[in-house]
């Protein structure tokens, strides 16, 4: 009996360790889980239609490609499209009903592009697809599985999600000896792949950084440098900025976390109220909060391209050092007075180790 | 690894004359990761324990005739210049001993500084490239004979 319990405990511990090591990727509402050390190597900034590319580590040719488009948006956006949408919103009219998305046609279009690429490398494309099926208990997703062989091999899935009205194509591609690993990776990918926010929060995860941002915020700018990550989100004039610095042990020889944050903060921290807190993760956070000065408000409006929507009045910021991952994290939020809990919500969803 | 003269000319032309649109030669990533960087024998270095920095002492090339030497003497040109490497740079420099491959150096750096594997790869390869451009290191290619020896 005790032996069985021991084996169970070991299995559970192994499963936990495996979960901790796996790579979580989140971008523009799309999120998935992949084996350890896979990394994002290509992405688009657009929310409505975009792509994400995640590569396997070292010399493997395996790669995951994810593409999504908003099924409701027309291919060519005329001024009338934007004007009609704005008027509808002003008059609180519902969006017009869209015709059902033809998944098969979307898949054919996608496979045609792959055939073109295969033709360049003088390989013939051999593609197969399964019949369309409805997934999930709530029947909110229609999908088609497909695979192809040409210049390499690919296994993928195309689906339409009724909740976010996105058409998403995801595939695992590999060449040479790596093609044997494709089915395993594909099954792991399709089990974990999601295309919209959960509980109103989008997961943004890449290079060991995981953050939950309210789904109304849109990515405005990013800097993904070796040792420094910066993501800036905007909702009207409200802003959330997340920074992550690597090699904290070297930085902290010269500066304290508070000094480092004061040097890199986007507002003047002197008039802000400073206090030390302990986060759920157990890290000591140096937190700043206070009213935004008139100059900072004007800067926020300029940053929001002169939009007065969600005009921020308060600033919340904080920095902490995570010794487990040897990194420093900082969150800065420009918020409206009524959005009081946004700091706690973003902080609780920021995973540092 | 000795870079052929043709490649050197091509890359120089591509860099300084961008309108020619000369593409640099394609490097096989897998092969590049198996190269073993080794330090230039004429360089001396000194690791400072307190600051964690490493100082590379690079001899200044004073060759080129009596006149040039006289001018250098008159202008008091130092015989060597000092290049300062930070803690990470010093760590990588120590591993450039001709025994470790680029792959091993990347992995060791990622583990030592708790960096993401990809981040470590990008920064270490860029750093090695910079050291190579300044002739501080060279790359040994593992030959079939040395591979058999292990």
Interface residues (C-beta under 8 A of the other chain):
Chain A: X37 X39 X57 X58 X59 X207 X208 X226 X227 X246 X247 X249 X250 X253 X325 X326 X327
Chain B: X29 X30 X33 X52 X86 X87 X88 X103 X113 X114 X115 X116 X117 X118 X119 X120 X122 X123 X126
